[in-house]
Amino acid sequence: MLRLLHESPALRVAAAFGVGGVSFAVGSLMLARQLSTQDYGLVSLVIGIVSVATVVAPLGVDSAITRHGWLVGSQLRRIALAASLFTAGVTAIIGWTLYALPAFLLICLLVAAAAGGISQVTAAHFQARRQFALSVALMQAPNWALGAAAILTALAGTTASAFPTATLAATGLAIAVVGWRLVTRRTKQAEPLARPQGLWTEAIPLVTVTAASACFLQLERLVIPAAVGINALSLYGVLAALVGSPFRMIQGGTAVTLVPRLREAATIQARWHLLRREAVLLLVVMVAGSALIWLLAPPIAHLILAGRYELSTPLLLATIVSGFLKVVSAFAIATASTLASARSLRLLSVGSWVCLGIGVAASFVASRWGLVGVLYGISFGWLVRCAMATGISLSALRHLTAGR
């Protein structure tokens, strides 16, 4: 089993995600200790909005690159830049209308969303070529940025949200510039003459799926302020750092590595073998990780945060259940995105948004039980999405098996 764990690219990449995840968790806890409850809630909200905008910003161009292994030449780079700038503008408008964020935070949102979209495309270039070290480095750089922002915030002695938010935006812009230059240099000698055919036919259904995934992943941060208040979002930020981060690492490793490996599998049998093996390994790791989280998270939170945030047993259980469902969903969505037909992708897209709506509605209904109720309400939406994506994936695999 240890040998198989070592040989699993998904888990190796998850370990790489883990390094960035530790920085994210430590940075989040430092900010929770340093900032006021209100301001830490605002930082958590900005992180959630930017995380969604980053995934949506290329409008599916990054997903199409990963799916087909297209070269990210000058044409695709220009398209990705225009899409990212457009999405960043929409993100700032949403931040203003839905959350009434201050002007300075809106500017930070605009910069961070555009930079995040560019980084997504450059990371997709290396992911499609299975150069996971560079791809993961670009994806995980924002987590390191949060750790750096927390240290600088502590040194500055500020308790306001503006300083760490500005630091995150500036760092994201620097990361985007580095990734852009790397891809430009590596594609200079092999520029495609025209935009790949069928780009938007592929990209639009894929971005609607990934947008639903991104909204789902950050749904707690987006819903909690409206459902139970910004102070509850501060507590969730601590939960996400200590309890949710390990699941996000595994989820990230699965999403990054499974698509290109399924695409390159030579036979149906090889695909089935890959999926079975990865499923077993992920289950083993999640069970073991949950046990450690259950034992260690409460005393760590009490020690680091000096008793400001207490993690109750119901909150721990709700967050672990949510983490399990997020990993299962990532596994099923990656499989469907690689193997399903265009018609099934459209069904997955529409269904993902329906499941998102179910999660939002359930979270507001369950908000009478506080933060725990909101978490379980959102998890119900995840459960429905897991069932839908698994059904589509199994249908695609059976169709391929029958037609071989």
C-alpha atoms as a printed R data frame, in Angstrom:
    type eleno elety resid chain resno       x      y       z
1   ATOM     1    CA   MET     A     1   0.000  0.000   0.000
2   ATOM     2    CA   LEU     A     2   2.848  2.390   0.807
3   ATOM     3    CA   ARG     A     3   4.406  1.656  -2.582
4   ATOM     4    CA   LEU     A     4   1.095  2.354  -4.329
5   ATOM     5    CA   LEU     A     5   0.702  5.593  -2.402
6   ATOM     6    CA   HIS     A     6   4.142  6.648  -3.583
7   ATOM     7    CA   GLU     A     7   3.316  5.731  -7.179
8   ATOM     8    CA   SER     A     8   0.025  7.645  -7.259
9   ATOM     9    CA   PRO     A     9   0.517 10.963  -9.068
10  ATOM    10    CA   ALA     A    10  -2.672 12.286  -7.508
11  ATOM    11    CA   LEU     A    11  -1.355 11.731  -4.007
12  ATOM    12    CA   ARG     A    12   2.124 12.974  -4.870
13  ATOM    13    CA   VAL     A    13   0.588 16.169  -6.213
14  ATOM    14    CA   ALA     A    14  -1.654 16.265  -3.142
15  ATOM    15    CA   ALA     A    15   1.528 16.209  -1.057
16  ATOM    16    CA   ALA     A    16   2.802 19.159  -3.100
17  ATOM    17    CA   PHE     A    17  -0.524 20.866  -2.524
18  ATOM    18    CA   GLY     A    18   0.029 20.044   1.133
19  ATOM    19    CA   VAL     A    19   3.065 22.284   1.323
20  ATOM    20    CA   GLY     A    20   1.034 25.211   0.049
21  ATOM    21    CA   GLY     A    21  -1.885 24.098   2.189
22  ATOM    22    CA   VAL     A    22   0.224 24.328   5.325
23  ATOM    23    CA   SER     A    23   1.169 27.877   4.381
24  ATOM    24    CA   PHE     A    24  -2.503 28.685   3.785
25  ATOM    25    CA   ALA     A    25  -3.558 27.158   7.102
26  ATOM    26    CA   VAL     A    26  -0.810 28.852   9.096
27  ATOM    27    CA   GLY     A    27  -1.429 32.174   7.356
28  ATOM    28    CA   SER     A    28  -5.167 31.920   8.020
29  ATOM    29    CA   LEU     A    29  -4.606 31.193  11.702
30  ATOM    30    CA   MET     A    30  -2.122 34.046  12.023
31  ATOM    31    CA   LEU     A    31  -4.620 36.444  10.460
32  ATOM    32    CA   ALA     A    32  -7.399 35.097  12.696
33  ATOM    33    CA   ARG     A    33  -5.228 35.863  15.704
34  ATOM    34    CA   GLN     A    34  -4.055 39.274  14.465
35  ATOM    35    CA   LEU     A    35  -7.175 40.798  12.891
36  ATOM    36    CA   SER     A    36 -10.439 41.758  14.500
37  ATOM    37    CA   THR     A    37 -13.272 39.278  14.030
38  ATOM    38    CA   GLN     A    38 -15.014 41.591  11.551
39  ATOM    39    CA   ASP     A    39 -11.887 42.188   9.481
40  ATOM    40    CA   TYR     A    40 -10.872 38.537   9.437
41  ATOM    41    CA   GLY     A    41 -14.372 37.761   8.171
42  ATOM    42    CA   LEU     A    42 -13.869 40.307   5.364
43  ATOM    43    CA   VAL     A    43 -10.521 38.740   4.391
44  ATOM    44    CA   SER     A    44 -12.171 35.307   4.347
45  ATOM    45    CA   LEU     A    45 -14.922 36.672   2.112
46  ATOM    46    CA   VAL     A    46 -12.402 38.215  -0.305
47  ATOM    47    CA   ILE     A    47 -10.489 34.913  -0.445
48  ATOM    48    CA   GLY     A    48 -13.710 33.101  -1.307
49  ATOM    49    CA   ILE     A    49 -14.714 35.523  -4.067
50  ATOM    50    CA   VAL     A    50 -11.232 35.573  -5.599
51  ATOM    51    CA   SER     A    51 -11.030 31.775  -5.502
52  ATOM    52    CA   VAL     A    52 -14.219 31.527  -7.559
53  ATOM    53    CA   ALA     A    53 -13.209 34.316  -9.936
54  ATOM    54    CA   THR     A    54  -9.798 32.743 -10.558
55  ATOM    55    CA   VAL     A    55 -11.349 29.510 -11.786
56  ATOM    56    CA   VAL     A    56 -14.017 31.223 -13.882
57  ATOM    57    CA   ALA     A    57 -11.856 34.013 -15.318
58  ATOM    58    CA   PRO     A    58 -10.438 32.186 -18.398
59  ATOM    59    CA   LEU     A    59 -14.040 31.230 -19.351
60  ATOM    60    CA   GLY     A    60 -13.152 27.575 -19.879
61  ATOM    61    CA   VAL     A    61 -10.071 28.113 -22.047
62  ATOM    62    CA   ASP     A    62  -7.897 26.484 -19.381
63  ATOM    63    CA   SER     A    63 -10.173 23.432 -19.166
64  ATOM    64    CA   ALA     A    64 -10.129 23.012 -22.955
65  ATOM    65    CA   ILE     A    65  -6.330 23.216 -22.920
66  ATOM    66    CA   THR     A    66  -6.129 20.490 -20.288
67  ATOM    67    CA   ARG     A    67  -8.717 18.326 -22.048
68  ATOM    68    CA   HIS     A    68  -6.997 18.419 -25.466
69  ATOM    69    CA   GLY     A    69  -3.410 19.346 -24.676
70  ATOM    70    CA   TRP     A    70  -3.521 22.438 -26.888
71  ATOM    71    CA   LEU     A    71  -0.432 24.584 -27.132
72  ATOM    72    CA   VAL     A    72  -0.884 27.918 -25.332
73  ATOM    73    CA   GLY     A    73   0.419 30.124 -28.103
74  ATOM    74    CA   SER     A    74  -0.123 33.831 -28.662
75  ATOM    75    CA   GLN     A    75  -3.722 33.416 -29.881
76  ATOM    76    CA   LEU     A    76  -4.851 31.535 -26.784
77  ATOM    77    CA   ARG     A    77  -2.918 33.878 -24.513
78  ATOM    78    CA   ARG     A    78  -4.702 36.919 -25.964
79  ATOM    79    CA   ILE     A    79  -8.070 35.200 -25.618
80  ATOM    80    CA   ALA     A    80  -7.294 34.213 -22.031
81  ATOM    81    CA   LEU     A    81  -6.172 37.747 -21.144
82  ATOM    82    CA   ALA     A    82  -9.340 39.311 -22.554
83  ATOM    83    CA   ALA     A    83 -11.549 36.757 -20.793
84  ATOM    84    CA   SER     A    84  -9.749 37.283 -17.477
85  ATOM    85    CA   LEU     A    85 -10.070 41.068 -17.614
86  ATOM    86    CA   PHE     A    86 -13.779 40.812 -18.446
87  ATOM    87    CA   THR     A    87 -14.440 38.374 -15.601
88  ATOM    88    CA   ALA     A    88 -12.458 40.527 -13.180
89  ATOM    89    CA   GLY     A    89 -14.710 43.471 -13.951
90  ATOM    90    CA   VAL     A    90 -17.821 41.370 -13.349
91  ATOM    91    CA   THR     A    91 -16.290 40.127 -10.077
92  ATOM    92    CA   ALA     A    92 -15.794 43.672  -8.816
93  ATOM    93    CA   ILE     A    93 -19.399 44.520  -9.661
94  ATOM    94    CA   ILE     A    94 -20.625 41.460  -7.759
95  ATOM    95    CA   GLY     A    95 -18.487 42.375  -4.742
96  ATOM    96    CA   TRP     A    96 -20.043 45.823  -4.728
97  ATOM    97    CA   THR     A    97 -23.688 44.856  -5.287
98  ATOM    98    CA   LEU     A    98 -23.969 41.697  -3.143
99  ATOM    99    CA   TYR     A    99 -21.543 42.408  -0.307
100 ATOM   100    CA   ALA     A   100 -21.115 46.227  -0.353
101 ATOM   101    CA   LEU     A   101 -17.344 45.882  -0.095
102 ATOM   102    CA   PRO     A   102 -15.304 49.092   0.310
103 ATOM   103    CA   ALA     A   103 -13.744 50.631  -2.806
104 ATOM   104    CA   PHE     A   104 -10.200 49.609  -1.878
105 ATOM   105    CA   LEU     A   105 -11.182 45.959  -1.453
106 ATOM   106    CA   LEU     A   106 -13.003 46.096  -4.798
107 ATOM   107    CA   ILE     A   107  -9.792 47.255  -6.507
108 ATOM   108    CA   CYS     A   108  -7.942 44.360  -4.879
109 ATOM   109    CA   LEU     A   109 -10.652 41.992  -6.133
110 ATOM   110    CA   LEU     A   110 -10.274 43.309  -9.677
111 ATOM   111    CA   VAL     A   111  -6.497 42.835  -9.731
112 ATOM   112    CA   ALA     A   112  -6.526 39.452  -8.004
113 ATOM   113    CA   ALA     A   113  -9.272 38.018 -10.252
114 ATOM   114    CA   ALA     A   114  -7.551 39.046 -13.490
115 ATOM   115    CA   ALA     A   115  -4.179 37.767 -12.294
116 ATOM   116    CA   GLY     A   116  -5.728 34.517 -11.096
117 ATOM   117    CA   GLY     A   117  -7.311 33.839 -14.474
118 ATOM   118    CA   ILE     A   118  -3.986 34.306 -16.265
119 ATOM   119    CA   SER     A   119  -2.276 31.981 -13.783
120 ATOM   120    CA   GLN     A   120  -4.990 29.351 -14.395
121 ATOM   121    CA   VAL     A   121  -4.199 29.293 -18.111
122 ATOM   122    CA   THR     A   122  -0.442 29.093 -17.632
123 ATOM   123    CA   ALA     A   123  -0.882 26.308 -15.073
124 ATOM   124    CA   ALA     A   124  -3.156 24.452 -17.542
125 ATOM   125    CA   HIS     A   125  -0.376 24.599 -20.156
126 ATOM   126    CA   PHE     A   126   1.994 22.669 -17.889
127 ATOM   127    CA   GLN     A   127  -0.738 20.397 -16.501
128 ATOM   128    CA   ALA     A   128  -1.687 19.249 -20.012
129 ATOM   129    CA   ARG     A   129   1.936 18.223 -20.557
130 ATOM   130    CA   ARG     A   130   2.065 16.437 -17.192
131 ATOM   131    CA   GLN     A   131   4.672 18.893 -15.958
132 ATOM   132    CA   PHE     A   132   2.962 18.850 -12.601
133 ATOM   133    CA   ALA     A   133   5.780 20.515 -10.671
134 ATOM   134    CA   LEU     A   134   5.405 23.782 -12.593
135 ATOM   135    CA   SER     A   135   1.630 23.504 -12.779
136 ATOM   136    CA   VAL     A   136   1.220 22.958  -9.052
137 ATOM   137    CA   ALA     A   137   3.767 25.666  -8.248
138 ATOM   138    CA   LEU     A   138   1.675 28.197 -10.168
139 ATOM   139    CA   MET     A   139  -1.543 26.978  -8.572
140 ATOM   140    CA   GLN     A   140  -0.140 26.935  -5.046
141 ATOM   141    CA   ALA     A   141   1.702 30.245  -5.144
142 ATOM   142    CA   PRO     A   142  -1.372 32.115  -3.777
143 ATOM   143    CA   ASN     A   143  -1.281 29.889  -0.684
144 ATOM   144    CA   TRP     A   144   2.307 30.900  -0.053
145 ATOM   145    CA   ALA     A   145   1.220 34.482  -0.645
146 ATOM   146    CA   LEU     A   146  -1.319 34.199   2.179
147 ATOM   147    CA   GLY     A   147   1.404 33.022   4.533
148 ATOM   148    CA   ALA     A   148   3.598 35.952   3.520
149 ATOM   149    CA   ALA     A   149   0.680 38.374   3.888
150 ATOM   150    CA   ALA     A   150   0.025 37.085   7.401
151 ATOM   151    CA   ILE     A   151   3.644 37.583   8.426
152 ATOM   152    CA   LEU     A   152   3.749 41.103   6.990
153 ATOM   153    CA   THR     A   153   0.424 41.935   8.669
154 ATOM   154    CA   ALA     A   154   1.781 40.792  12.018
155 ATOM   155    CA   LEU     A   155   4.954 42.837  11.530
156 ATOM   156    CA   ALA     A   156   2.912 45.889  10.572
157 ATOM   157    CA   GLY     A   157   0.756 45.436  13.662
158 ATOM   158    CA   THR     A   158  -2.458 46.252  11.799
159 ATOM   159    CA   THR     A   159  -5.859 44.798  12.658
160 ATOM   160    CA   ALA     A   160  -7.576 45.984   9.437
161 ATOM   161    CA   SER     A   161  -8.365 43.910   6.344
162 ATOM   162    CA   ALA     A   162  -6.922 46.319   3.755
163 ATOM   163    CA   PHE     A   163  -3.238 45.474   4.268
164 ATOM   164    CA   PRO     A   164  -3.375 41.659   3.835
165 ATOM   165    CA   THR     A   165  -5.863 41.986   0.970
166 ATOM   166    CA   ALA     A   166  -3.592 44.387  -0.926
167 ATOM   167    CA   THR     A   167  -0.618 42.079  -0.329
168 ATOM   168    CA   LEU     A   168  -2.525 39.126  -1.764
169 ATOM   169    CA   ALA     A   169  -3.539 41.090  -4.872
170 ATOM   170    CA   ALA     A   170   0.005 42.319  -5.529
171 ATOM   171    CA   THR     A   171   1.460 38.851  -5.079
172 ATOM   172    CA   GLY     A   172  -1.138 37.327  -7.405
173 ATOM   173    CA   LEU     A   173  -0.196 39.834 -10.092
174 ATOM   174    CA   ALA     A   174   3.489 38.958  -9.738
175 ATOM   175    CA   ILE     A   175   2.701 35.233 -10.033
176 ATOM   176    CA   ALA     A   176   0.680 35.839 -13.205
177 ATOM   177    CA   VAL     A   177   3.556 37.749 -14.807
178 ATOM   178    CA   VAL     A   178   6.029 34.963 -14.011
179 ATOM   179    CA   GLY     A   179   3.726 32.258 -15.403
180 ATOM   180    CA   TRP     A   180   3.008 34.288 -18.532
181 ATOM   181    CA   ARG     A   181   6.719 34.711 -19.266
182 ATOM   182    CA   LEU     A   182   7.402 31.004 -18.705
183 ATOM   183    CA   VAL     A   183   4.734 29.937 -21.183
184 ATOM   184    CA   THR     A   184   5.759 32.594 -23.724
185 ATOM   185    CA   ARG     A   185   9.345 31.378 -23.724
186 ATOM   186    CA   ARG     A   186   8.381 27.719 -24.068
187 ATOM   187    CA   THR     A   187   5.953 28.230 -26.954
188 ATOM   188    CA   LYS     A   188   7.958 30.785 -28.938
189 ATOM   189    CA   GLN     A   189   9.339 28.191 -31.353
190 ATOM   190    CA   ALA     A   190   6.014 26.445 -32.028
191 ATOM   191    CA   GLU     A   191   3.346 29.106 -32.398
192 ATOM   192    CA   PRO     A   192   0.029 27.847 -33.856
193 ATOM   193    CA   LEU     A   193  -1.227 29.869 -36.817
194 ATOM   194    CA   ALA     A   194  -4.884 29.965 -35.775
195 ATOM   195    CA   ARG     A   195  -7.162 29.537 -32.819
196 ATOM   196    CA   PRO     A   196  -8.016 25.854 -32.232
197 ATOM   197    CA   GLN     A   197 -11.293 24.893 -33.877
198 ATOM   198    CA   GLY     A   198 -14.207 24.361 -31.535
199 ATOM   199    CA   LEU     A   199 -12.613 26.334 -28.705
200 ATOM   200    CA   TRP     A   200 -15.801 27.944 -27.411
201 ATOM   201    CA   THR     A   201 -17.886 24.850 -28.144
202 ATOM   202    CA   GLU     A   202 -15.676 23.051 -25.638
203 ATOM   203    CA   ALA     A   203 -14.918 25.941 -23.316
204 ATOM   204    CA   ILE     A   204 -18.417 27.216 -22.521
205 ATOM   205    CA   PRO     A   205 -19.830 23.908 -21.210
206 ATOM   206    CA   LEU     A   206 -16.591 23.247 -19.328
207 ATOM   207    CA   VAL     A   207 -16.493 26.675 -17.683
208 ATOM   208    CA   THR     A   208 -20.061 26.321 -16.499
209 ATOM   209    CA   VAL     A   209 -19.075 23.033 -14.841
210 ATOM   210    CA   THR     A   210 -15.899 24.446 -13.313
211 ATOM   211    CA   ALA     A   211 -17.710 27.622 -12.258
212 ATOM   212    CA   ALA     A   212 -20.256 25.531 -10.384
213 ATOM   213    CA   SER     A   213 -17.389 23.577  -8.803
214 ATOM   214    CA   ALA     A   214 -15.630 26.777  -7.771
215 ATOM   215    CA   CYS     A   215 -18.816 28.265  -6.343
216 ATOM   216    CA   PHE     A   216 -19.471 25.026  -4.491
217 ATOM   217    CA   LEU     A   217 -15.936 24.966  -3.074
218 ATOM   218    CA   GLN     A   218 -16.313 28.476  -1.728
219 ATOM   219    CA   LEU     A   219 -20.033 28.350  -1.051
220 ATOM   220    CA   GLU     A   220 -19.581 28.471   2.708
221 ATOM   221    CA   ARG     A   221 -17.617 31.724   2.454
222 ATOM   222    CA   LEU     A   222 -20.200 33.183   0.057
223 ATOM   223    CA   VAL     A   223 -23.350 32.122   1.936
224 ATOM   224    CA   ILE     A   224 -22.381 32.356   5.616
225 ATOM   225    CA   PRO     A   225 -22.281 36.202   5.765
226 ATOM   226    CA   ALA     A   226 -25.866 36.390   4.485
227 ATOM   227    CA   ALA     A   227 -27.167 33.364   6.383
228 ATOM   228    CA   VAL     A   228 -25.605 33.694   9.857
229 ATOM   229    CA   GLY     A   229 -23.350 36.770   9.774
230 ATOM   230    CA   ILE     A   230 -19.766 37.826   9.130
231 ATOM   231    CA   ASN     A   231 -18.602 36.754  12.591
232 ATOM   232    CA   ALA     A   232 -19.624 33.167  11.825
233 ATOM   233    CA   LEU     A   233 -17.520 33.427   8.663
234 ATOM   234    CA   SER     A   234 -14.518 34.171  10.880
235 ATOM   235    CA   LEU     A   235 -15.109 30.903  12.744
236 ATOM   236    CA   TYR     A   236 -15.510 29.070   9.449
237 ATOM   237    CA   GLY     A   237 -12.190 30.533   8.284
238 ATOM   238    CA   VAL     A   238 -10.517 28.784  11.215
239 ATOM   239    CA   LEU     A   239 -12.378 25.550  10.431
240 ATOM   240    CA   ALA     A   240 -11.323 25.752   6.786
241 ATOM   241    CA   ALA     A   241  -7.689 26.227   7.787
242 ATOM   242    CA   LEU     A   242  -7.475 23.394  10.301
243 ATOM   243    CA   VAL     A   243 -10.089 20.897   9.107
244 ATOM   244    CA   GLY     A   244 -10.844 21.658   5.483
245 ATOM   245    CA   SER     A   245  -7.294 22.197   4.193
246 ATOM   246    CA   PRO     A   246  -6.236 18.508   4.128
247 ATOM   247    CA   PHE     A   247  -9.273 17.616   2.033
248 ATOM   248    CA   ARG     A   248  -8.553 20.518  -0.309
249 ATOM   249    CA   MET     A   249  -5.023 19.169  -0.800
250 ATOM   250    CA   ILE     A   250  -6.328 15.735  -1.795
251 ATOM   251    CA   GLN     A   251  -9.023 17.270  -3.952
252 ATOM   252    CA   GLY     A   252  -6.490 19.472  -5.729
253 ATOM   253    CA   GLY     A   253  -4.180 16.534  -6.401
254 ATOM   254    CA   THR     A   254  -7.062 14.542  -7.876
255 ATOM   255    CA   ALA     A   255  -8.306 17.351 -10.115
256 ATOM   256    CA   VAL     A   256  -4.834 18.206 -11.440
257 ATOM   257    CA   THR     A   257  -3.617 14.708 -12.302
258 ATOM   258    CA   LEU     A   258  -6.646 12.602 -13.170
259 ATOM   259    CA   VAL     A   259  -7.731 14.392 -16.374
260 ATOM   260    CA   PRO     A   260  -4.447 14.059 -18.345
261 ATOM   261    CA   ARG     A   261  -3.868 10.498 -17.088
262 ATOM   262    CA   LEU     A   262  -7.338  9.365 -18.152
263 ATOM   263    CA   ARG     A   263  -6.893 11.108 -21.493
264 ATOM   264    CA   GLU     A   264  -3.616  9.247 -22.085
265 ATOM   265    CA   ALA     A   265  -4.801  5.806 -20.914
266 ATOM   266    CA   ALA     A   266  -4.527  3.509 -23.934
267 ATOM   267    CA   THR     A   267  -7.429  1.141 -23.230
268 ATOM   268    CA   ILE     A   268 -10.754  0.962 -21.411
269 ATOM   269    CA   GLN     A   269  -9.251 -1.588 -19.044
270 ATOM   270    CA   ALA     A   270  -6.440  0.812 -18.211
271 ATOM   271    CA   ARG     A   271  -8.970  3.538 -17.382
272 ATOM   272    CA   TRP     A   272 -10.991  1.252 -15.120
273 ATOM   273    CA   HIS     A   273  -7.815  0.100 -13.360
274 ATOM   274    CA   LEU     A   274  -6.664  3.686 -12.864
275 ATOM   275    CA   LEU     A   275 -10.007  4.778 -11.418
276 ATOM   276    CA   ARG     A   276 -10.318  1.793  -9.066
277 ATOM   277    CA   ARG     A   277  -6.811  2.176  -7.717
278 ATOM   278    CA   GLU     A   278  -7.074  5.922  -7.182
279 ATOM   279    CA   ALA     A   279 -10.470  5.542  -5.466
280 ATOM   280    CA   VAL     A   280  -9.109  3.027  -2.946
281 ATOM   281    CA   LEU     A   281  -6.026  5.102  -2.207
282 ATOM   282    CA   LEU     A   282  -8.026  8.294  -1.739
283 ATOM   283    CA   LEU     A   283 -10.411  6.525   0.653
284 ATOM   284    CA   VAL     A   284  -7.537  5.217   2.784
285 ATOM   285    CA   VAL     A   285  -5.901  8.623   2.996
286 ATOM   286    CA   MET     A   286  -9.159 10.434   3.800
287 ATOM   287    CA   VAL     A   287 -10.087  8.049   6.618
288 ATOM   288    CA   ALA     A   288  -6.651  8.294   8.192
289 ATOM   289    CA   GLY     A   289  -6.577 12.059   7.774
290 ATOM   290    CA   SER     A   290 -10.018 12.472   9.342
291 ATOM   291    CA   ALA     A   291  -8.895 10.617  12.453
292 ATOM   292    CA   LEU     A   292  -5.897 12.913  12.863
293 ATOM   293    CA   ILE     A   293  -8.015 16.023  12.279
294 ATOM   294    CA   TRP     A   294 -10.545 14.911  14.880
295 ATOM   295    CA   LEU     A   295  -7.836 14.517  17.502
296 ATOM   296    CA   LEU     A   296  -5.554 17.453  16.745
297 ATOM   297    CA   ALA     A   297  -7.650 20.339  15.385
298 ATOM   298    CA   PRO     A   298  -9.389 21.468  18.632
299 ATOM   299    CA   PRO     A   299  -6.254 21.659  20.822
300 ATOM   300    CA   ILE     A   300  -4.288 23.385  18.031
301 ATOM   301    CA   ALA     A   301  -7.019 25.998  17.597
302 ATOM   302    CA   HIS     A   302  -7.192 26.608  21.341
303 ATOM   303    CA   LEU     A   303  -3.404 26.917  21.645
304 ATOM   304    CA   ILE     A   304  -2.743 29.165  18.633
305 ATOM   305    CA   LEU     A   305  -5.811 31.378  18.887
306 ATOM   306    CA   ALA     A   306  -5.754 31.738  22.673
307 ATOM   307    CA   GLY     A   307  -9.312 30.528  23.060
308 ATOM   308    CA   ARG     A   308 -10.854 33.137  20.689
309 ATOM   309    CA   TYR     A   309 -12.304 30.408  18.441
310 ATOM   310    CA   GLU     A   310 -13.478 27.038  19.814
311 ATOM   311    CA   LEU     A   311 -14.133 24.109  17.467
312 ATOM   312    CA   SER     A   312 -17.078 22.106  18.779
313 ATOM   313    CA   THR     A   313 -17.664 18.435  17.955
314 ATOM   314    CA   PRO     A   314 -20.698 19.167  15.704
315 ATOM   315    CA   LEU     A   315 -18.671 21.722  13.724
316 ATOM   316    CA   LEU     A   316 -15.765 19.280  13.305
317 ATOM   317    CA   LEU     A   317 -18.062 16.510  12.085
318 ATOM   318    CA   ALA     A   318 -19.906 18.803   9.656
319 ATOM   319    CA   THR     A   319 -16.622 20.034   8.139
320 ATOM   320    CA   ILE     A   320 -15.213 16.503   7.767
321 ATOM   321    CA   VAL     A   321 -18.394 15.317   6.029
322 ATOM   322    CA   SER     A   322 -18.149 18.302   3.688
323 ATOM   323    CA   GLY     A   323 -14.493 17.484   2.958
324 ATOM   324    CA   PHE     A   324 -15.295 13.868   2.056
325 ATOM   325    CA   LEU     A   325 -18.019 14.924  -0.356
326 ATOM   326    CA   LYS     A   326 -15.786 17.523  -2.016
327 ATOM   327    CA   VAL     A   327 -13.080 14.943  -2.760
328 ATOM   328    CA   VAL     A   328 -15.596 12.432  -4.137
329 ATOM   329    CA   SER     A   329 -17.103 15.127  -6.314
330 ATOM   330    CA   ALA     A   330 -13.700 16.168  -7.681
331 ATOM   331    CA   PHE     A   331 -12.980 12.554  -8.608
332 ATOM   332    CA   ALA     A   332 -16.309 12.122 -10.398
333 ATOM   333    CA   ILE     A   333 -16.200 15.520 -12.138
334 ATOM   334    CA   ALA     A   334 -12.652 14.936 -13.432
335 ATOM   335    CA   THR     A   335 -13.726 11.574 -14.846
336 ATOM   336    CA   ALA     A   336 -16.837 12.997 -16.495
337 ATOM   337    CA   SER     A   337 -14.988 16.034 -17.898
338 ATOM   338    CA   THR     A   338 -12.501 13.723 -19.608
339 ATOM   339    CA   LEU     A   339 -14.704 10.905 -20.886
340 ATOM   340    CA   ALA     A   340 -18.241 12.259 -21.281
341 ATOM   341    CA   SER     A   341 -19.737 13.363 -24.573
342 ATOM   342    CA   ALA     A   342 -20.569 16.997 -25.345
343 ATOM   343    CA   ARG     A   343 -24.235 16.292 -24.581
344 ATOM   344    CA   SER     A   344 -23.334 14.781 -21.201
345 ATOM   345    CA   LEU     A   345 -21.097 17.751 -20.440
346 ATOM   346    CA   ARG     A   346 -24.030 20.067 -21.024
347 ATOM   347    CA   LEU     A   347 -26.150 17.913 -18.727
348 ATOM   348    CA   LEU     A   348 -23.392 17.999 -16.116
349 ATOM   349    CA   SER     A   349 -23.191 21.768 -16.469
350 ATOM   350    CA   VAL     A   350 -26.910 22.351 -15.971
351 ATOM   351    CA   GLY     A   351 -27.106 19.765 -13.216
352 ATOM   352    CA   SER     A   352 -24.160 21.297 -11.368
353 ATOM   353    CA   TRP     A   353 -25.936 24.631 -11.151
354 ATOM   354    CA   VAL     A   354 -29.141 22.941 -10.034
355 ATOM   355    CA   CYS     A   355 -27.184 21.198  -7.268
356 ATOM   356    CA   LEU     A   356 -25.619 24.520  -6.337
357 ATOM   357    CA   GLY     A   357 -29.072 26.020  -5.983
358 ATOM   358    CA   ILE     A   358 -30.129 23.060  -3.853
359 ATOM   359    CA   GLY     A   359 -27.140 23.634  -1.586
360 ATOM   360    CA   VAL     A   360 -27.873 27.343  -1.206
361 ATOM   361    CA   ALA     A   361 -31.568 26.758  -0.500
362 ATOM   362    CA   ALA     A   362 -30.817 23.972   1.991
363 ATOM   363    CA   SER     A   363 -28.227 26.114   3.774
364 ATOM   364    CA   PHE     A   364 -30.694 28.950   4.342
365 ATOM   365    CA   VAL     A   365 -33.390 26.537   5.496
366 ATOM   366    CA   ALA     A   366 -30.923 24.940   7.922
367 ATOM   367    CA   SER     A   367 -29.492 28.281   9.118
368 ATOM   368    CA   ARG     A   368 -31.918 28.158  12.059
369 ATOM   369    CA   TRP     A   369 -29.391 25.708  13.559
370 ATOM   370    CA   GLY     A   370 -26.553 28.163  13.085
371 ATOM   371    CA   LEU     A   371 -23.252 27.514  11.359
372 ATOM   372    CA   VAL     A   372 -23.568 23.732  11.719
373 ATOM   373    CA   GLY     A   373 -26.888 23.809   9.878
374 ATOM   374    CA   VAL     A   374 -25.456 25.913   7.045
375 ATOM   375    CA   LEU     A   375 -22.565 23.479   6.602
376 ATOM   376    CA   TYR     A   376 -24.865 20.462   6.414
377 ATOM   377    CA   GLY     A   377 -27.203 22.279   4.038
378 ATOM   378    CA   ILE     A   378 -24.350 22.927   1.618
379 ATOM   379    CA   SER     A   379 -23.151 19.331   2.054
380 ATOM   380    CA   PHE     A   380 -26.567 18.130   0.907
381 ATOM   381    CA   GLY     A   381 -26.000 19.972  -2.367
382 ATOM   382    CA   TRP     A   382 -22.591 18.282  -2.638
383 ATOM   383    CA   LEU     A   383 -24.186 14.884  -2.078
384 ATOM   384    CA   VAL     A   384 -26.668 15.390  -4.907
385 ATOM   385    CA   ARG     A   385 -23.871 16.558  -7.212
386 ATOM   386    CA   CYS     A   386 -21.701 13.559  -6.344
387 ATOM   387    CA   ALA     A   387 -24.549 11.218  -7.303
388 ATOM   388    CA   MET     A   388 -25.163 13.043 -10.588
389 ATOM   389    CA   ALA     A   389 -21.486 13.213 -11.624
390 ATOM   390    CA   THR     A   390 -20.892  9.574 -10.700
391 ATOM   391    CA   GLY     A   391 -23.876  8.507 -12.803
392 ATOM   392    CA   ILE     A   392 -22.612 10.465 -15.822
393 ATOM   393    CA   SER     A   393 -19.082  9.051 -15.401
394 ATOM   394    CA   LEU     A   394 -20.294  5.457 -15.157
395 ATOM   395    CA   SER     A   395 -22.537  5.953 -18.185
396 ATOM   396    CA   ALA     A   396 -19.589  7.294 -20.213
397 ATOM   397    CA   LEU     A   397 -17.386  4.384 -19.173
398 ATOM   398    CA   ARG     A   398 -20.080  1.815 -20.053
399 ATOM   399    CA   HIS     A   399 -20.607  3.492 -23.429
400 ATOM   400    CA   LEU     A   400 -16.886  3.371 -24.174
401 ATOM   401    CA   THR     A   401 -16.719 -0.265 -23.058
402 ATOM   402    CA   ALA     A   402 -19.641 -1.233 -25.284
403 ATOM   403    CA   GLY     A   403 -18.183  0.583 -28.288
404 ATOM   404    CA   ARG     A   404 -14.605 -0.620 -28.052
